[in-house]
Amino acid sequence: MYEKEPVRIFVVEDDPAYTKFLKYVLSLNPDFEPEFYTTGKACIDHLHKKPSIITLDYSLPDMEGEKVLRSIKEFDPDISVIIISAQEKIGTAVELLKAGAYDYISKDEETKDRILNSIKNAINKTTLIREIDRLKHEITTKYDFEKSIIGASVAIKKVFELIEKAVTTQITVSITGETGTGKELIAKAIHYNSKRKNKALIAVNVAAIPKELIESELFGHEKGAFTGAATRRIGKFEEAEGGTIFLDEIGEMDLNVQSKLLRVLQEKELSRIGGNQLIKLDVRVIVATHRNLLEEVRAGRFREDLYYRLLGLPIHLPPLRDRDKDILLLAKFFTEQFAKENNLNNIKIGADAQEKLLQYSFPGNVRELKSIIELAVVMRSDNEIQAKDITFNTPVRGESFTSKEMTLQDYTYHIIRNYLNKYNNNVLEVARKLDIGKSSIYRYLKEMESKGI
């Protein structure tokens, strides 16, 4: 489902037969990218390739394993070094572990399983270290949401007020808004200004995960829980322990998984698929969706009890078309940001370009504006973006059907057609929204289609 970055593993072993054995062991996992060396010096000379893990034979022809270990640790203390030795001296093992070895494995009939388990645990350790480094970087950049969320409109100021309330409590937050309005940015602003900022923020796009995998992704599974479950997997909720989990596009979640999610939220504990152990949780939940969840409840696609459990503090992000005052502020910000990233200086937005931006409805919201501005910076002829440099994928506001001269009947048809498109041709829902009968909808559709409209 996801494209994983391969795990680079150095194997330092001078015994050809044992090298062949290790090559077979590591070939069992397609995510491993092994490189083989027969001397300590060869390993040290290639450390610039930044391996994550090194399996190191203690007795090499050119130097002792302890000397190689110390050289590796001087180069990068985060590299996990697994010592593999024919010796079984407890004292030697203790000294090597004190010197920074991640594990010490004796060469025997159980070596294969021990190596794979040790590598798996070392990978988990490396992942944790990287997550901590990312958190440190994110926190030290001071996540000031009034600087990271650009806007001065009345609509966005109301959002700021709600974020202020969210960061002072542990209440569940539900963020709604059209695609591209910046829902994940709001989730980050809440997390990194809350008491949980030193712990992980785990973001999960529910819509991007196949429904048959979402339960395992969220709650984890035990080894052998189902076909293909070769090892235990820790779910996203456990990864977020002490921090925050952000469930984006929650409205796409399968009803069966909704049921388990409800239990997890109510009991504040979970059991992995195939397991009996109850795992206590301390996780804040933030959800987001572009759908109207209450309408999803009425349509039977979303559990009512889960809806009220998730509602918490609702924050609605207005579409960009309702933030006229912010369009030029954001355009200026994206221009300066893109110019800085590409070593460009003093790029401005001309008056005609500004006017063109203000006439557009931005169906893709802030995300679309960013894309439009970046292309305009590339297309400009000089240091000023002009109207001709700005390209839209849909008509500007003034070109909507309301600007055309039509009969009231024709306008009515277009309104009905627009609502049918919006609500996936659900005639009952459209009839309720427009406060007309279903038969009226069918009649208008039949009349207008006969006219070819």
N, C-alpha and C positions, 0 to 999 in steps of 0.2 A: 504493500500500500504506500509506504513512504520510501524514498530513496535515501538509504543510510550511507553515512560516510564510512568507508572501510577502516578497520582497525589495523594500523601498521604494527607488526610484531617482528622484532629481531630475534632470531634463534642463533645462539652462539654455542656451537658444539663441534668438536673435532672428530668424533666417532662417526664414520659414514653410516653404520648400521643404525645407530641411534638417531642420526639426522634424518634418515629415511623414515624411521618410526614417527618422529615429531612432524615431519612433513605430512604424513598420513593423518595424524591426529588433528592438525590445524586445517587440513582440507575438508574436515567434517563441517566446518562453518564457512559459508560463502562470504561472510562479512569480514573474515580475517585476510589480511594482506601480509603474508610472512616474507621475510628476507633472511637468508642463511649465511652465517660467517663461521669460519673455523678457528679464528684467533681473536684474542681480546683486543689487539691493536686495530684489526679490521673493523670491529664493532665500534670502537671509540672514534675511528676516522670517519664513520658514517652517521654519527649522532645528529649531524645537521639535518638529516631527513626527518627528525623529530618522531621517533617511534613512541607509541603509547605504552607498550609493554616489551620487556626483554626477558627471554628465558636464557639463563646463563649457566653453562657447565662450570662447576667449581674448579676442575682441574684441566686447564688449557695448556697447550705446548709452550706458549710464550710468556704467560704470567698467571698468577693465582687469581681465582675468581674474586677474592676480596679487593684486590687492587683495581680490577675492572669495575667492580661495583662502586668504589669510591670515585673513580673517574666519571662514571655515569651520573652519580648524584651531584658532583660538582658542576657538570654541564647543565643538568635539569633535575632538581630534586623531585619533580612530580612524575617522572618516568617510573613505572612499577617494574621492579626487577624480581623475577622469580628464579631462585637458585635451584638448579637440578644437580644432584651429586650422588655418586655411588657410596660415599661415606655416610655413616649414620651416627656421627659424633654429636651428642647433644650440645656440648660446649661450642663447637664450631657453628652449629645452627644458631645458637643464642647470640654469638658475636656478630654473625652476619645480619641477623634481624635488627640488632642494635645499630649496625652501620647503615641501616636504611633499606635492607631487602624487604620486599613485600611478602614473600613466602619462601619456604625451604622445603623442597620435595626430594625424597629419596628415590633412586631408580629401583623400582620393583614392579610386580605385576599389577599394582593399582595406580601406576603412574599416569596412565591415560586419563582416567576419570579425575584424578587430583589436579592434573594440569588444566583440563577444561574448566573445572570448577574455580580454580585459582584465577585463570584468565577472565572468566565471567565476573568474578568479584572485583578484580582489578579494574575492569571496564566500568563497573558501577562506581567505584571510587573516583576514577578519572572524570566521569560524567558529573559527579557531585562537586568536584573541585572546580570544573569549568562553570557550573551553575553558580557557585559561590563567587567566582571572579566576575561573572556577568552581573550578579546582584550588586557587588561592591561598586562596579563601574556605574551601574544605573543609579545607585543611591548617591554616589559622590557627585553626579552631574546635577543633583538637586532637582527633583521632579516637581517644579513649580507649575501647577496646572494653568495658572493665569498667564504664564509665558509660553507654555507648550501648546495650549489650546487658544488659537488666535481668534479674537473677535471682540467687538464692542457693542453689538446689537443688544436690544432689550431681551431678545429670545435667548442668546447665549449667556447673558448675565444671570438669567434665571437658572440656567444649568450650573453655573458657578456656585450659586447659593445652595443648590441641592448637593453638589459635591462636598461643600463645606460641612453639611449635615452628615453626609455619609462617612466622612473620614473620622468623625469623633465617636462613632458607635460601631458595633459589629453587625448591624442589620444587613440582611440580604438585599442586594440591589438589582433591580430589573431595568435594563436600558433598552429603550425602543427607538426606532428611527429607520429611515430608508437606508438602503445599501449605500455605502460610501460617506455616511455622515460622521464617522469617527467613533463608533461605539467602543472599539478596543482601546482607543486613546483615553476615553473616559474611565474605563476599567483600570488602566495603568495609573491614571491620576489618583483614583481612590486608593488603590493598593499602596502606592509609593508615598502617600501622605498619611497613611494609617499606622497604627502600632505594629502592624505585621510587615512593615517595609523591609525588615532584615531577613525575612523568609521568602520562599519562592512564590512567584505568580505563575501559575500553570494555565496556559490558554489552550482551549480545545475547540476546534471548529467542528461542531456536531455534523454539519451538512457535508463535510469533506470525508467522513468516515463511513464506510458501508455499514448498514444496520446490523449485519451479522457479526461485526467486529466491535461495535461501539461499547457493548457491555464489558468485554475484556479490556478495552482501552481505558475505560473509566475506573473499573473496579479490580482489574487484575485477574489472574488465574493461577491455579496450581499446576504443577507438572502432571501431565496425563489427563487433564480435565476434559480434553477433547482431542480429536485427531489433529496432530501438528503442534500440540502443546508440549514441546520437548523439555522445556524448563519452566520454572515459576516466573511469572511476570508481575511486576508491581504496577498497579494502575495509577491513573492520573490523580485520583483523590489522595492516595498515599503519598505521591510525590509532592503534593501541595500541603502536607501536614505542617501545621503552624502558620501557614500562609493563606493564599487565596487561590481558588480555582475559578477561571472565567470560562463559562460555557456559552460560546457564541453560536448563534442560530439555533437556540434551544427549541424553537418551534418545529424543527425538522426531526426531533427525536422520536423513535419508534415507541408506540404505546407500551409495549412490554418492558422496555428499558425505563420508561417513565415511572412504571410501578416500582422498580427496584430503586430508582433515584429517590422517590418519595420516602421509601423506608430508610434509606441512608440518611436523608436530611432529618427525618423525625427522630431516629434512634441515635444519630451521630456515631454510627459504627457501620462496618461493612464486613462481608466475608467474600473472599475471592471465589471465582467460579471453580467448582470442584473442591472447595475447602470448607471446613467446619469452624475454623478459628474466627472469632469475632474480633475485629481490629477497631479500636477506639479512634475517633477522628476529631481533630480540632482544625477545621477548615472553614474559611469564610467563602461564601458563594456569591458570585456576580454572574448574572445571565444577560444575554442580549438577543434580540430578534428583530427582523424587519417586518414580521407578521403582527397582526392584531390577535394576541393570544386569547382574548375573551371570545372573539369570533371563532377561533379554532376550537375552543371549548364547546361552543354552541353547535359546531359542525361535527363534534364527536372525535376530533383528531387530537385533542389535548385534554389530559385529565383535569377535572375541575379542582380536585383537592391539591394537586401539584401546582396548579396555577396560583391558588391562594397562598401556598407555602412559599412560592418563589417571588410573589409580587413585591413584598418588602417595601423598600423605598423606590418608587418608580421615577425614572429619569427619562424624559422624552427629548431626543435630539431633533431640533427643527431641521427641515431640509434647507439647503443653501438658498433656494429661491425665496425663502422667508427671512433671509438674513442679508438683505440688500446692503446694509451698512458694512458687512463683513467681507463681501466679495472682493473689493479692491484691496482691503487689508491683507487678506489671504493671498491674493495674486502677487502683491508686493513681497510678501514673505517667501513664497515659493520661487519667485524670480531671484531674489537675493540668495536663497539657499542653493538653488541649482547652479547659479553663477559661481558661488564660492566653491562648490564641489568640483567645478570644471575650470577653475582658475581664470574666470572672466571678471572683468571689472566694470562697475558703473552702468549696469544694464537697467534701463528705465522702461516704464510702460507709457506709451504715448496717449494723448487725450482721446484720439479716435479709437484706439485699442481698448481704453477704459470704457468708453461708451458702448462698444460692441459687447464687452463682457457683461455689462449691466443689462443688456437686452436679452441675454440668454437665460434659459430656465434651469440648466444644470441638472438633468435627470440623474446623472451619476454623482451629484453632490460634490463634496470637497475632494474626493478621490479623482473625479473627472477634472475639476479645476486644476489640480496639480499636474495631471497629464497634459492638459491643454497648454499650460504655461511653460512646461519644460520643452514641449515641441516648438512653441513660439520663440523661446530663447534660441533654439537651434536654427530656426528658419529666418531670423531677423537679418537684415542687411548691414546694420550698423549697431550702435549702442542703444537704440530705441526700438522697442517692440511696437509695430504698427498694426492696424486692423487687418491688413492682408496676411500678417503672420499668424493670425489666430484662426484655427480650424475647428469647427463644430461638427459633431456627427449627427445631430438632430436639428430641426428648425429652431430659429430664435423665437422668443416669446411673441413677437409681432406677427409671426407667420402661423399661429395656431388657427384652428378651424373657426374660432369665434370672430376672427377678423374678416371672414368671408360673409357675403350676403346670402343668407339661406332663409327658408321658411321656418316657422316655429316647429313644424312637423319634422323637418330635416334636422334641426338642432336637437330635438328630442331623440331622434334615432341615434345621432352621434353620442349623446350622453349615455344612452342605454348601452351602445356598443362599447364605450369606454369602460363602463362599470362591469360589463361581462368579461372583458379582457382582464380587468383588475382582480375579479373574484373567480377566475378560472371557469367561466361559463356556468356558475352556480345561479340559476334563475331565481330560486327561492331567496337566496341571500340578496341579490340585486333588487328584487321586488321589495324586500324589507328596507333596504337602504334608501330606495327612491320613493318609498311609500306609495307604491302602485300595485295593482294586481298582476299575477303571473300572466293572465290572459292578455293583458295590455302589452306586455313585453313581446309575447309571441306575435300579436297582431302587428305591432310596429315593425318588427323584424321582417315579417312576411311582406308588408307593404313596401318598405324601403328597399328590400332586396329585389323586389319586382321592378323597381325603378333603376336598379343598378348602382345604388349609392353605397 
